[in-house]
């Protein structure tokens, strides 16, 4: 290959195009031979060739980038494979899974942390999304601007630049979030008392979960002995293990725009006649929401619950950007996927990392299956 990077890029692009065309033609020709062997008419053969020819880039890409890596990952999960070692992958059978499930305290801690983010963060995320959807469903001036503003975090996503901005905003001393909390606490003392109460409750709950992780409740005892927080206390978002999970949950709530749009679509699909009839009968706004809107929103709640749960169980980017270079805090917020990255791409234990990925897949499948089995008990698909 030439040393010029631009020429290398052009050659690589050309080889890619040739490969796509060749694989597309080959798959189309193979499909045509199959239907010809089944006695299809020439017209059917040509239609089959054309269909598979244009679908081939996706099919081939799915095989190369999904099926084949899955097969290798499944095989490596039964081996001791380290990319830094010159030795080939050694077959160890179920040893990786046995070590992971019964002996790996770090993986157990990652499961507990992920469950905390899911149990606490996901309901908050869905509640805020539903609240925003109800507010934006009211016809008012500037409605589209507000919709765009609340959906903007979804467009920005959890990319590094955005998360670094959040890291600056969450700084204890100079961060804008704590500056706002201090200002409100001084200007409105009841807000300051509420803030301190929330800080106390949050630190007690998190200290309890951290105690479950390491089997020691020294931190919980210290928090309880400290009593009610002082007047000048603010959340220690990215400086204390008691607040690392809550900072990630805050980012989850901030990115609830996609759920908000789903709820907004559900609210728009509810027949107005139902609300008008209830209003004539004297039902209040809360009664109309709870008795009419909420039951008819259950399919949308179920969808957001399934997608949100899968996303929460795979959360990675906020933890990686906020705490990767702060190792004392990583253990307090490490998730299953972060632990997978740590073992695979930091320690280069590909075999063990592959086992982690398959355990995560099984957990997600089990949780999703349970959700679908239970949906008939609370999801209402019929309007009348």
Secondary structure, DSSP 4 states (H G I P E B T S, - for coil): --S-HHHHHHHHHHHHHHHHHHHHHHHHHHHHHHHHHTT--HHHHHHHHHHHHHHHHHHHHHIIIIIHHHHHHHHHTTEE-BTTSSSPPEE-TTHHHHIIIII-HHHHHHHHHHHHIIIIIIHHHHHHHHHHHHHHTS--TTHHHHHHHHHHHHHHTT-HHHHHHHHHHT-TTT-HHHHHHHHHHHH-HHHHHHHHHHHHHHHHHHHHHHHHHHS--HHHHHHHHH-SPPTT----TTT-TTTHHHHHHHHHHHTTHHHHHHHHHHHHHS-HHHHHHHHHTT--HHHHIIIIIHHHTHHHHHHHHHHHHHHHHT--HHHHHHHTT-HHHHHHH--HHHHHHIIIIIS-BHHHHHHHHHHHHHHHHHHHHHHHHHGGGT------
